[in-house]
Structures are given as C-alpha cells and as structure tokens.
Amino acid sequence: MIRTDISTGMQIGLTYKPSPFPFDTAFDKGTKNGILSEPRLTQVNSDVKLVYGADEYREARYQVYVQCKVPDTPAGQEREVPLTGELTDTLTDGVTVRDHLTLLLHSARVMANTLDCQNEPVVPSTLPASVKVS
C-alpha cells in the first residue's frame, strides 16, 4: 500500500513479503544486507526484530522481521525465509522513530494473524517501553 500527496510527491508506504534474508542476519554496517547503509537493529523478542535507518537517498526506512511459519511450508521456513514488512515515509513530518516502529509492529501483528502463522510468533502491538531507539 502506498499513499502519495499529489501536490508534493511525498508518500507513505507499507509492504509485506518473504524476506530475502534469514532471520539471524546480523544487519551490520558494511555487510550486504539490503539498502540501508547504516542499519540499526533492535531485537524485540525471539520472534521479532526491527531494522531501521536511511537509504541511499537519505529517506527513512523501517523494517520488521517476523519468524512466521506459513502453513504448508518446509520445516525451518520461519528462520530461513521470515516475513518482512517495510514502512517508508516522506509524507508525515514530526512522527518519531518510535511512532513509526510502533505502527510497523501493529501491522506485523495483523499480518501474522492474517497469515495464520503456525508457530504463533509473539508480535507485540506496540513497541515495548524497554526497547531503546535512537
């Protein structure tokens, strides 16, 4: 889903798909792990992690990785091909990193329920207060 302000060209987008990266990917700076040059990794729990940072165009990207065992898939699929969601936003001003990650987590919880994840991953609907973001 992408929404665009036609007058400014600014947009907000949310997409979900199978991840090209295994759940245990380190997402360290300088590794070939996607489009974020300096990713920040936040492990929410054993089933969910968040990765966020700026892409090559200096636009913020927020990603969630969920170990979701999709019905009728091979054993280990949830680790090797987790569910990933990505939120991009150039439309809203003044929305904090925490707010973006909370929105992303809420959507991930909805997706995990919709996909009927067989391993029942624990996806919080909000970012726990104990999780520090910068």
C-alpha positions, -999 to +999 in steps of 0.1 A: +000+000+000+014+034-009-003+068-004+010+098-023+003+135-018+000+145-055+009+182-048+042+173-032+051+139-044+056+128-008+044+094+002+040+068+029+042+031+020+038-003+038+046-036+021+050-072+033+067-101+015+090-130+022+124-118+034+155-123+012+175-125+044+174-153+071+161-142+105+196-145+120+211-119+096+234-095+115+225-063+096+258-048+105+272-017+088+290-026+056+275-060+051+255-069+021+221-069+038+199-046+018+196-010+011+204+006+045+240+017+047+240+021+085+212-001+098+201+000+134+189-034+147+165-038+176+157-073+188+121-070+202+120-107+213+130-141+199+104-139+171+106-102+161+134-078+152+133-043+138+159-027+114+157+009+105+178+037+090+182+058+059+186+045+024+209+059-003+186+088-009+186+096+029+150+086+032+140+067+064+131+030+061+117+009+089+117-029+086+103-057+107+113-093+105+089-120+120+096-157+123+062-167+109+058-204+099+034-202+070+011-232+066+023-259+042+059-247+040+090-267+047+104-271+082+126-241+092+109-217+067+103-192+095+140-189+102+153-191+066+125-170+049+109-149+076+081-125+069+093-089+064+074-057+064+088-023+053+074+012+061+087+042+042+075+077+049+083+110+033+048+123+038+044+129+076+065+154+095+072+152+132+065+115+135+091+099+158+111+067+151+093+051+180+059+060+164+069+046+131+082+014+147+050+011+167+029+014+136+051-012+119+048-036+148+010-032+149+008-040+112+031-070+116+008-084+143-021-081+120-002-098+092+009-126+114-027-132+125-039-130+089-013-154+076-021-179+104+015-184+115+017-220+127+044-212+153+023-184+169+051-157+170+048-132+198+044-099+179+036-070+203+011-045+191+032-016+204+069-011+209+078-021+245+090+007+267+121-013+274+132-011+237+155+019+232+156+036+198+176+065+185 
